[in-house]
Amino acid sequence: MFRTRWRVLAVSFLIALTPAVPVSATGKAQPTDTSCATTGSVDFGVDLAGPGWRFRTGDDPAFADPGYDDSAWTAWTVPDNWGASDLSTYDGFAWYRRTFTLPQRPAGVPDAAVVAALGQLDDADQSFLNGTEIGRTGGFPPSFDSTWEVPREYYPADGLLRWGATNVIAIRVYDGTGGGGLYQGPIGLFSKSRLRPVTGTPATTKQLAHACAILNRQHRAIAAGDLRTYAATLAPDFFHQGDTTARRLAEVRGSKTLKDEQVEVFVDTQGRLVADTIRSWAGLQPPTRELLYLDPRRPLELGDHARFFRDSYPSTAMGRRVQFTIYLPRSYTRTNAKRFPVVYMLNGFNGSNVEWEARDMDTVLDKLTVDAGLEESVVVFPDGDSGWYVDTSAGNFKSMIVNELVPLVDRAYRTIPDREHRGISGVSMGGQGAFTLGLTRPDLFSSIASHMGALSLAPLAGTAQEQAANAGLRPLTLVAGRSAAELNRHTYYFDGGDQDDYRFGTAAQQMSVALASKGVRHDYQLGAGRHDDAYWMPKLDRSFGLHTAQFRAHPFRQPREPRPTRSPYVWP
């Protein structure tokens, strides 16, 4: 629960919902109070991508001051790519500044409706508008945290925007590894409607009151601890960001505050009411932007029936709430009983579960399933950070996955919960992790796939003592120490580029020789390419083809599908 493809990192000004709307004895909201939301923001935007920026390396808090003289800085254009410039070898601090003039305030555009979209930055940022911090993402040294894959959307405080006057955006960035830069838009000040992934028309006054009645009834029920009344606001087939009604109720039990703020209501192309909201649950979810789909005739929230989203749970292993991203195949939201095999896909160094969104992996997997005839599978993307999928002082990443995430996914989603229908894949560091987790936990995983994996390396996480203790978790060493019978419990695919920047193509060759020497069959490819997406992504059909073959070699008898609930709506 509690995830979205948007991450709201700074909310300085929020429009709170008003007190309860009257509800009749039958539970039907009286469509009178519309003050909880607006009927959809005006389409507004000031695009700041392109030339006109100033840039310099280094770090000084004075650079955030709107009055600072940056005329001696380098003229710059964004988006940019440090890796393709003279900054290709630079790791450290840098600043971007842009001075611009806002037009006079458009009618119907309050400050609270404006989003400062600053695209995607490699690796961490702290952003200022007119000298005031509006948000930050990632971490600076000594607590460096790369969030290169996370879109930046910040919400300026009311009164911070200078309409009809000069404004200054200043962005402090830190690149700790890799290319660096403000590499992808959108970049500018936009209304929420300009950034929405779905389109629609403004709600009428009656529709707005209907939406407010549903939301306010939910707030009152949660405040009173009345989960039965809250459940009554959810449709019979409610499914939102992975939550069924039962899972939602289990997770919100004990929460006493539900808030929806900066709410805008519009009508989508199917006639559903959609509340574009910043939703928070006390103690469970910080303010997070969500689209809530509401029935236009009944006082019910429908859920978004999403198939690619972030999920989260409180992890004992990590000592904090952790995220993972999940992909559900097309048949998942169109059936009620059918179960699916699972593939766990591990990110590389300085990555996370969010990076797969930047690659549009839902679209990629949907297309591959059809074009390559793959088995429909649930795909789970854990947040492996840079933890090398072992337990160290840097985090208990192995325990998080094998002891917590695998059982949670099998409980929360309709999986086939056995090793024969559970595979593991990974990229680079994740390819190394796929081999180490797969080989050390043959009870959980039956198929192992690695794209340009670090198969010649032991885990490089934790202290020097911890790394020495984990030296045996080098995939080539693990394979050398196992018998053919042990190795043949798995099926294998792996690849590497002949110009891989870290010589992982050579490591793949060595792995092929090691397996072949023991008579273990495997699918291996050494191809032209470097250590980048252009090399490995075209080979997803091979790795998922391996998992498909393994799953289909063990037919599963599906439960009988109940009579489907007829819905007037088409979901993804």
C-alpha positions as CSV (number, residue, x, y, z in Angstrom):
1,M,0.0,0.0,0.0
2,F,0.8,3.7,-0.1
3,R,2.7,4.2,-3.3
4,T,2.5,6.1,-6.5
5,R,4.5,6.9,-9.5
6,W,4.7,10.5,-8.2
7,R,6.8,11.2,-5.2
8,V,5.8,14.4,-3.4
9,L,8.8,15.6,-1.5
10,A,7.9,19.1,-0.3
11,V,4.4,20.4,0.3
12,S,4.6,23.9,1.8
13,F,1.1,25.0,1.3
14,L,-2.0,22.7,1.5
15,I,-5.7,23.3,1.1
16,A,-7.3,21.3,3.8
17,L,-10.7,19.6,3.5
18,T,-13.6,21.1,5.3
19,P,-15.8,19.5,7.9
20,A,-18.2,16.8,7.1
21,V,-20.8,16.9,4.4
22,P,-24.3,15.7,5.4
23,V,-25.0,12.1,4.7
24,S,-28.4,10.6,4.5
25,A,-29.6,7.5,6.4
26,T,-29.0,5.4,3.4
27,G,-25.4,6.5,3.2
28,K,-26.0,8.7,0.1
29,A,-24.1,12.0,0.2
30,Q,-26.2,15.1,-0.1
31,P,-24.6,17.1,-3.0
32,T,-24.3,20.4,-1.3
33,D,-20.8,21.1,-0.1
34,T,-18.2,21.7,-2.8
35,S,-15.5,23.4,-0.7
36,C,-13.3,20.4,-0.4
37,A,-11.9,20.8,-3.9
38,T,-12.0,22.7,-7.2
39,T,-13.4,21.6,-10.5
40,G,-9.9,21.2,-12.1
41,S,-7.1,23.6,-12.5
42,V,-6.6,25.9,-15.5
43,D,-4.1,24.5,-18.0
44,F,-1.1,26.6,-17.2
45,G,2.6,26.3,-17.8
46,V,5.9,28.2,-18.0
47,D,8.4,25.8,-19.7
48,L,11.9,26.5,-18.6
49,A,13.6,23.8,-20.6
50,G,16.2,25.0,-23.1
51,P,18.8,27.8,-23.0
52,G,18.8,30.7,-20.5
53,W,20.3,28.8,-17.5
54,R,23.6,29.5,-15.7
55,F,25.8,26.8,-14.4
56,R,28.9,26.2,-12.3
57,T,30.6,23.5,-10.3
58,G,31.4,24.0,-6.6
59,D,29.2,24.7,-3.7
60,D,28.3,27.9,-1.7
61,P,25.0,28.6,0.1
62,A,25.1,32.1,-1.3
63,F,24.2,30.6,-4.7
64,A,20.6,30.2,-3.6
65,D,20.2,33.9,-3.0
66,P,18.0,35.4,-5.8
67,G,20.2,38.5,-5.7
68,Y,23.4,36.6,-6.3
69,D,25.3,37.8,-9.4
70,D,25.7,34.7,-11.7
71,S,26.7,36.6,-14.8
72,A,30.2,35.1,-14.7
73,W,28.8,31.5,-14.7
74,T,28.6,29.4,-17.8
75,A,25.6,29.9,-20.1
76,W,23.8,26.5,-20.0
77,T,20.9,24.6,-21.6
78,V,18.8,22.0,-19.9
79,P,18.2,19.1,-20.1
80,D,21.9,18.3,-20.2
81,N,24.2,15.2,-19.8
82,W,27.4,15.6,-18.0
83,G,28.6,12.2,-19.3
84,A,28.6,13.7,-22.9
85,S,30.5,16.8,-21.9
86,D,33.7,18.0,-20.3
87,L,32.1,17.0,-17.0
88,S,32.1,13.3,-17.8
89,T,34.7,12.5,-15.1
90,Y,33.4,15.1,-12.6
91,D,31.8,13.9,-9.4
92,G,30.8,16.6,-6.9
93,F,28.6,19.6,-6.3
94,A,27.3,22.0,-8.9
95,W,24.5,24.6,-9.2
96,Y,22.0,25.6,-11.8
97,R,20.3,29.0,-11.8
98,R,17.5,30.4,-14.0
99,T,16.1,33.9,-13.9
100,F,12.8,34.3,-15.6
101,T,9.7,36.5,-15.6
102,L,6.3,35.1,-14.7
103,P,3.3,36.5,-16.6
104,Q,0.5,38.2,-14.7
105,R,-1.5,35.6,-12.6
106,P,-3.9,33.8,-15.0
107,A,-7.6,33.8,-13.8
108,G,-8.3,30.7,-11.7
109,V,-4.7,29.9,-10.9
110,P,-3.9,30.0,-7.2
111,D,-0.3,29.5,-6.1
112,A,-1.3,26.2,-4.6
113,A,-2.2,24.9,-8.1
114,V,1.3,25.4,-9.4
115,V,3.9,22.6,-9.4
116,A,7.6,23.3,-9.8
117,A,8.6,20.4,-12.0
118,L,12.4,20.0,-12.2
119,G,12.6,16.8,-14.2
120,Q,15.2,14.1,-13.2
121,L,18.6,14.9,-11.8
122,D,21.6,12.7,-11.3
123,D,22.1,12.2,-8.3
124,A,20.7,14.4,-5.5
125,D,19.3,17.9,-5.4
126,Q,18.1,20.8,-3.1
127,S,16.0,23.3,-5.0
128,F,15.1,26.9,-4.2
129,L,12.6,29.4,-5.6
130,N,13.3,33.0,-4.9
131,G,15.7,32.1,-2.1
132,T,13.3,29.7,-0.3
133,E,13.9,25.9,-0.4
134,I,10.9,24.2,-2.1
135,G,12.2,20.6,-1.9
136,R,15.0,18.2,-1.9
137,T,15.5,14.6,-3.1
138,G,18.3,12.2,-2.3
139,G,21.2,12.7,0.1
140,F,24.4,14.7,0.1
141,P,27.7,13.6,1.6
142,P,28.4,12.2,4.1
143,S,25.0,10.5,3.7
144,F,25.0,10.2,0.0
145,D,21.9,8.8,-1.6
146,S,21.5,8.6,-5.3
147,T,18.0,9.3,-6.6
148,W,18.8,9.8,-10.3
149,E,15.6,8.0,-11.4
150,V,13.1,10.0,-9.3
151,P,11.1,12.8,-11.0
152,R,11.2,16.1,-9.0
153,E,7.8,17.7,-8.3
154,Y,7.8,20.4,-5.7
155,Y,5.0,22.7,-4.4
156,P,6.0,26.3,-3.7
157,A,4.6,28.0,-0.6
158,D,1.7,30.3,-1.1
159,G,2.9,33.8,-1.9
160,L,6.4,32.6,-3.1
161,L,5.6,33.1,-6.8
162,R,6.1,36.6,-8.1
163,W,3.5,37.0,-10.7
164,G,4.3,39.6,-13.4
165,A,7.8,40.0,-12.0
166,T,11.3,38.4,-11.9
167,N,11.8,35.0,-10.3
168,V,14.9,32.9,-9.7
169,I,15.2,29.1,-9.5
170,A,18.4,27.8,-8.0
171,I,19.2,24.1,-7.9
172,R,22.0,22.6,-5.9
173,V,23.0,19.2,-7.2
174,Y,25.5,16.5,-6.2
175,D,26.7,13.8,-8.6
176,G,28.3,10.9,-6.7
177,T,28.9,8.5,-9.6
178,G,28.0,8.1,-13.2
179,G,27.1,10.7,-15.7
180,G,25.4,13.6,-13.8
181,G,23.1,16.3,-14.9
182,L,19.6,17.6,-15.1
183,Y,19.0,15.0,-17.8
184,Q,15.3,14.9,-18.4
185,G,12.3,17.1,-18.2
186,P,9.7,18.4,-17.8
187,I,11.3,21.5,-16.3
188,G,9.2,24.6,-15.4
189,L,6.2,25.8,-13.5
190,F,3.0,24.0,-14.4
191,S,-0.6,23.5,-13.2
192,K,-1.4,20.0,-12.0
193,S,-3.6,19.4,-15.0
194,R,-0.7,20.1,-17.4
195,L,1.3,17.3,-15.7
196,R,-1.6,14.8,-15.3
197,P,-1.1,11.4,-17.1
198,V,-4.9,11.3,-17.9
199,T,-7.2,13.9,-19.5
200,G,-10.7,15.0,-18.7
201,T,-13.2,17.8,-18.4
202,P,-14.0,19.9,-15.4
203,A,-16.5,18.5,-12.9
204,T,-19.9,20.2,-12.5
205,T,-20.9,21.6,-9.2
206,K,-23.1,18.5,-8.5
207,Q,-20.2,16.2,-9.4
208,L,-17.9,18.1,-7.2
209,A,-20.2,17.9,-4.3
210,H,-20.6,14.1,-4.9
211,A,-16.8,13.7,-4.8
212,C,-16.5,15.8,-1.6
213,A,-19.2,13.7,0.1
214,I,-17.2,10.5,-0.6
215,L,-13.9,11.9,0.6
216,N,-15.3,13.6,3.7
217,R,-17.1,10.4,4.7
218,Q,-13.8,8.5,4.5
219,H,-12.1,11.1,6.6
220,R,-14.8,11.0,9.3
221,A,-14.8,7.2,9.4
222,I,-11.0,7.0,9.8
223,A,-11.0,9.7,12.5
224,A,-13.7,7.7,14.4
225,G,-11.9,4.4,13.9
226,D,-15.0,3.2,12.1
227,L,-13.5,0.8,9.5
228,R,-16.9,-0.6,8.6
229,T,-18.1,2.8,7.4
230,Y,-14.8,3.4,5.6
231,A,-15.1,0.0,3.9
232,A,-18.6,1.0,2.8
233,T,-17.0,3.7,0.7
234,L,-15.0,1.2,-1.4
235,A,-16.5,-0.5,-4.4
236,P,-17.0,-4.3,-4.3
237,D,-14.1,-4.8,-6.8
238,F,-12.0,-2.0,-5.3
239,F,-8.3,-2.3,-6.3
240,H,-6.0,0.6,-5.8
241,Q,-2.2,0.5,-6.1
242,G,-2.2,-3.2,-5.1
243,D,-4.8,-2.8,-2.3
244,T,-8.0,-4.9,-2.2
245,T,-10.5,-3.8,0.4
246,A,-9.2,-6.4,2.8
247,R,-5.6,-5.3,2.5
248,R,-6.5,-1.7,2.8
249,L,-8.4,-2.2,6.0
250,A,-5.6,-4.3,7.5
251,E,-3.1,-1.6,6.8
252,V,-5.0,1.5,7.9
253,R,-6.2,-0.1,11.2
254,G,-5.0,2.2,13.9
255,S,-4.6,5.3,11.7
256,K,-6.7,8.2,13.0
257,T,-6.0,10.8,10.3
258,L,-6.7,10.7,6.6
259,K,-6.2,13.9,4.7
260,D,-6.8,14.9,1.1
261,E,-5.3,18.3,0.1
262,Q,-5.0,20.4,-3.1
263,V,-7.9,18.4,-4.5
264,E,-8.9,18.9,-8.1
265,V,-11.9,17.0,-9.5
266,F,-12.4,16.2,-13.1
267,V,-14.3,13.8,-15.3
268,D,-12.3,11.3,-17.4
269,T,-13.3,10.0,-20.8
270,Q,-15.3,7.1,-19.3
271,G,-17.4,9.4,-17.1
272,R,-15.6,8.5,-13.9
273,L,-14.9,11.3,-11.4
274,V,-11.2,11.6,-10.7
275,A,-9.8,13.4,-7.6
276,D,-6.3,14.6,-8.2
277,T,-5.2,14.9,-4.6
278,I,-2.3,15.0,-2.1
279,R,-3.3,12.2,0.2
280,S,-1.7,11.3,3.6
281,W,-2.4,8.8,6.3
282,A,-1.0,9.7,9.8
283,G,1.8,7.4,10.7
284,L,1.6,5.5,7.4
285,Q,2.0,7.6,4.3
286,P,3.5,11.1,3.9
287,P,1.7,13.5,1.6
288,T,1.7,11.8,-1.8
289,R,0.0,12.7,-5.0
290,E,-2.6,10.2,-6.1
291,L,-5.5,9.9,-8.6
292,L,-8.6,8.6,-6.8
293,Y,-11.3,7.2,-9.2
294,L,-14.8,7.7,-7.9
295,D,-18.1,6.3,-9.1
296,P,-20.2,9.2,-10.5
297,R,-23.5,7.7,-9.4
298,R,-22.8,5.8,-6.2
299,P,-20.8,7.1,-3.1
300,L,-17.9,4.7,-3.8
301,E,-14.2,4.9,-4.5
302,L,-13.4,2.5,-7.4
303,G,-9.7,2.2,-7.1
304,D,-7.3,2.8,-10.0
305,H,-6.9,-0.9,-11.0
306,A,-3.2,0.0,-11.7
307,R,-0.8,-2.6,-13.1
308,F,2.5,-0.8,-12.5
309,F,3.0,1.0,-9.2
310,R,5.1,1.3,-6.0
311,D,4.1,-0.8,-3.0
312,S,5.7,-0.5,0.5
313,Y,5.7,-2.2,3.9
314,P,7.4,-1.8,7.3
315,S,10.6,-3.8,7.1
316,T,12.1,-5.4,10.2
317,A,15.2,-6.3,8.3
318,M,15.8,-2.7,7.2
319,G,14.4,-1.0,10.3
320,R,12.3,1.3,8.1
321,R,9.5,1.3,5.6
322,V,10.7,0.1,2.2
323,Q,9.4,0.4,-1.2
324,F,9.2,-2.0,-4.1
325,T,7.7,-1.6,-7.6
326,I,5.4,-4.2,-9.0
327,Y,4.1,-5.1,-12.5
328,L,0.9,-7.0,-13.0
329,P,0.1,-8.7,-16.3
330,R,-3.0,-7.7,-18.3
331,S,-5.0,-10.7,-17.1
332,Y,-4.4,-9.9,-13.4
333,T,-6.9,-7.1,-13.2
334,R,-9.4,-8.9,-15.5
335,T,-9.6,-12.0,-13.4
336,N,-10.4,-12.7,-9.7
337,A,-8.9,-16.1,-9.1
338,K,-6.2,-16.8,-11.6
339,R,-2.7,-17.1,-10.2
340,F,0.6,-16.1,-11.8
341,P,4.3,-17.0,-11.7
342,V,6.7,-14.3,-10.3
343,V,10.0,-12.9,-11.5
344,Y,12.1,-10.8,-9.1
345,M,14.2,-8.3,-11.0
346,L,17.1,-6.6,-9.1
347,N,18.5,-3.2,-9.9
348,G,22.2,-2.3,-10.4
349,F,24.5,-0.1,-8.3
350,N,23.2,3.3,-7.3
351,G,19.7,2.2,-8.5
352,S,16.4,1.5,-6.8
353,N,13.0,0.2,-7.6
354,V,12.1,3.5,-9.1
355,E,14.5,3.3,-12.0
356,W,12.3,0.8,-13.8
357,E,9.7,3.5,-14.2
358,A,12.1,5.6,-16.2
359,R,12.5,2.6,-18.5
360,D,8.7,2.2,-19.0
361,M,9.1,-1.4,-18.0
362,D,5.3,-1.9,-17.9
363,T,5.1,-1.0,-21.6
364,V,8.2,-3.1,-22.4
365,L,6.8,-6.2,-20.5
366,D,3.3,-5.8,-22.0
367,K,4.8,-5.8,-25.5
368,L,7.3,-8.6,-24.9
369,T,4.5,-10.8,-23.5
370,V,2.6,-10.5,-26.8
371,D,5.5,-10.4,-29.3
372,A,7.7,-13.0,-27.7
373,G,4.8,-15.2,-26.4
374,L,6.0,-15.0,-22.8
375,E,4.1,-16.4,-19.9
376,E,2.1,-13.7,-18.1
377,S,4.0,-13.1,-14.9
378,V,4.0,-10.8,-11.9
379,V,7.3,-8.9,-11.8
380,V,8.6,-7.5,-8.5
381,F,11.3,-4.8,-8.5
382,P,12.9,-4.5,-4.9
383,D,14.8,-1.5,-3.8
384,G,18.3,-2.9,-3.7
385,D,20.0,0.5,-3.5
386,S,23.7,-0.2,-3.5
387,G,23.5,-3.1,-1.0
388,W,24.7,-6.0,-3.2
389,Y,21.8,-8.1,-1.9
390,V,23.6,-9.3,1.2
391,D,23.2,-8.5,4.9
392,T,25.7,-5.9,6.2
393,S,25.9,-2.7,8.2
394,A,24.8,-1.0,4.9
395,G,21.4,-2.8,5.2
396,N,20.0,-6.3,5.4
397,F,19.0,-6.6,1.7
398,K,19.1,-10.3,1.5
399,S,16.9,-10.8,4.5
400,M,14.5,-8.1,3.2
401,I,14.0,-10.0,0.0
402,V,14.0,-13.7,1.0
403,N,12.5,-13.4,4.4
404,E,10.0,-10.5,4.0
405,L,9.3,-9.6,0.4
406,V,8.8,-13.0,-1.1
407,P,6.3,-14.1,1.6
408,L,4.5,-10.6,1.5
409,V,4.1,-10.8,-2.3
410,D,2.7,-14.3,-2.1
411,R,0.2,-13.1,0.5
412,A,-0.8,-9.9,-1.1
413,Y,-0.9,-10.9,-4.7
414,R,-2.3,-13.9,-6.6
415,T,1.0,-15.6,-7.2
416,I,1.8,-19.3,-7.6
417,P,3.8,-19.6,-4.4
418,D,6.4,-22.2,-5.1
419,R,10.0,-22.3,-6.4
420,E,9.1,-23.8,-9.8
421,H,7.1,-20.7,-10.6
422,R,9.5,-18.1,-9.1
423,G,12.5,-16.8,-11.0
424,I,15.1,-14.1,-10.4
425,S,16.8,-11.7,-12.8
426,G,19.1,-8.8,-12.3
427,V,21.2,-6.1,-14.1
428,S,24.9,-5.5,-13.3
429,M,25.1,-5.6,-9.4
430,G,21.6,-7.1,-9.7
431,G,22.8,-9.8,-12.0
432,Q,25.4,-10.7,-9.3
433,G,22.6,-10.7,-6.8
434,A,20.4,-12.9,-8.9
435,F,23.1,-15.6,-8.9
436,T,23.9,-15.3,-5.2
437,L,20.3,-15.2,-4.0
438,G,19.3,-17.9,-6.5
439,L,22.1,-20.3,-5.7
440,T,22.0,-19.9,-1.9
441,R,18.2,-20.2,-1.8
442,P,17.3,-22.9,-4.2
443,D,14.2,-23.5,-2.1
444,L,12.8,-20.1,-3.4
445,F,14.1,-19.7,-6.9
446,S,14.3,-22.1,-9.9
447,S,15.4,-19.9,-12.8
448,I,18.3,-17.4,-12.7
449,A,19.0,-14.6,-15.3
450,S,21.8,-12.0,-15.3
451,H,22.2,-9.1,-17.7
452,M,25.8,-7.9,-17.8
453,G,26.2,-9.1,-14.3
454,A,29.1,-8.6,-11.9
455,L,29.6,-12.4,-11.8
456,S,33.4,-12.1,-11.1
457,L,32.9,-9.9,-8.0
458,A,32.0,-10.7,-4.4
459,P,29.6,-8.2,-2.7
460,L,31.1,-4.8,-2.3
461,A,28.9,-3.6,0.5
462,G,29.6,-2.9,4.2
463,T,32.8,-2.7,6.1
464,A,36.1,-4.2,5.0
465,Q,35.5,-7.0,7.5
466,E,32.0,-7.6,6.2
467,Q,33.2,-7.7,2.6
468,A,35.9,-10.3,3.6
469,A,33.2,-12.4,5.3
470,N,31.1,-12.3,2.1
471,A,34.0,-13.1,-0.2
472,G,32.6,-16.5,-0.9
473,L,29.4,-15.0,-2.4
474,R,31.2,-14.4,-5.7
475,P,29.0,-16.1,-8.4
476,L,32.0,-17.8,-10.1
477,T,33.2,-19.1,-6.7
478,L,29.7,-20.3,-5.8
479,V,29.4,-22.3,-9.1
480,A,32.9,-23.8,-8.6
481,G,31.9,-25.1,-5.2
482,R,28.7,-26.8,-6.2
483,S,28.1,-30.2,-7.8
484,A,26.4,-30.6,-11.1
485,A,23.4,-32.0,-9.4
486,E,23.1,-28.9,-7.2
487,L,23.6,-26.5,-10.1
488,N,21.0,-28.4,-12.3
489,R,18.3,-27.4,-9.8
490,H,18.2,-24.1,-11.7
491,T,18.0,-23.0,-15.3
492,Y,20.3,-20.1,-16.4
493,Y,20.6,-17.2,-18.8
494,F,23.3,-14.6,-18.7
495,D,25.0,-12.2,-21.1
496,G,27.7,-9.5,-21.3
497,G,29.1,-7.0,-23.8
498,D,32.4,-7.5,-25.5
499,Q,33.2,-3.9,-24.6
500,D,31.7,-3.9,-21.1
501,D,33.3,-1.0,-19.1
502,Y,33.8,-3.3,-16.1
503,R,34.9,-6.5,-18.1
504,F,31.7,-8.2,-17.1
505,G,31.5,-9.7,-20.6
506,T,34.7,-11.6,-19.7
507,A,33.0,-12.7,-16.4
508,A,30.1,-14.0,-18.4
509,Q,32.5,-16.0,-20.6
510,Q,34.1,-17.5,-17.5
511,M,30.7,-18.4,-16.1
512,S,29.8,-20.2,-19.3
513,V,33.1,-22.2,-19.1
514,A,32.5,-23.0,-15.4
515,L,29.0,-24.3,-16.0
516,A,29.9,-26.2,-19.2
517,S,32.8,-27.9,-17.4
518,K,30.2,-29.5,-15.1
519,G,27.8,-30.4,-17.9
520,V,25.2,-27.8,-16.8
521,R,23.1,-26.4,-19.6
522,H,22.7,-22.7,-19.9
523,D,21.8,-19.9,-22.3
524,Y,24.7,-17.5,-22.7
525,Q,25.3,-14.6,-25.0
526,L,28.4,-12.5,-25.6
527,G,27.4,-9.6,-27.9
528,A,28.7,-6.3,-29.1
529,G,28.1,-3.6,-26.6
530,R,29.1,-1.7,-23.5
531,H,27.8,-1.6,-19.9
532,D,24.5,0.2,-20.7
533,D,20.8,-0.2,-21.4
534,A,21.4,-0.2,-25.1
535,Y,23.2,-3.5,-24.6
536,W,21.0,-5.4,-22.3
537,M,17.4,-4.3,-22.8
538,P,17.0,-5.9,-26.2
539,K,17.9,-9.2,-24.6
540,L,14.9,-9.2,-22.2
541,D,13.2,-11.7,-24.5
542,R,16.0,-14.1,-23.8
543,S,15.9,-13.8,-20.0
544,F,12.1,-13.8,-19.7
545,G,12.1,-16.6,-22.2
546,L,14.1,-18.6,-19.8
547,H,11.7,-18.0,-17.0
548,T,8.8,-18.8,-19.3
549,A,10.2,-22.1,-20.2
550,Q,10.8,-23.0,-16.6
551,F,7.2,-22.0,-15.6
552,R,5.6,-23.9,-18.5
553,A,7.6,-27.0,-17.7
554,H,5.6,-27.2,-14.5
555,P,1.9,-26.8,-15.4
556,F,-0.3,-25.3,-12.7
557,R,-4.0,-26.1,-12.4
558,Q,-5.8,-22.8,-12.0
559,P,-8.7,-22.4,-9.6
560,R,-12.1,-21.9,-11.1
561,E,-12.8,-18.4,-12.0
562,P,-15.9,-17.0,-10.3
563,R,-18.5,-15.2,-12.4
564,P,-17.0,-11.8,-13.2
565,T,-18.4,-8.7,-11.7
566,R,-19.7,-6.6,-14.6
567,S,-18.1,-3.1,-14.6
568,P,-19.1,-0.3,-16.9
569,Y,-15.5,0.8,-17.0
570,V,-12.4,-0.3,-18.9
571,W,-9.3,-0.6,-16.8
572,P,-5.6,-0.8,-18.0
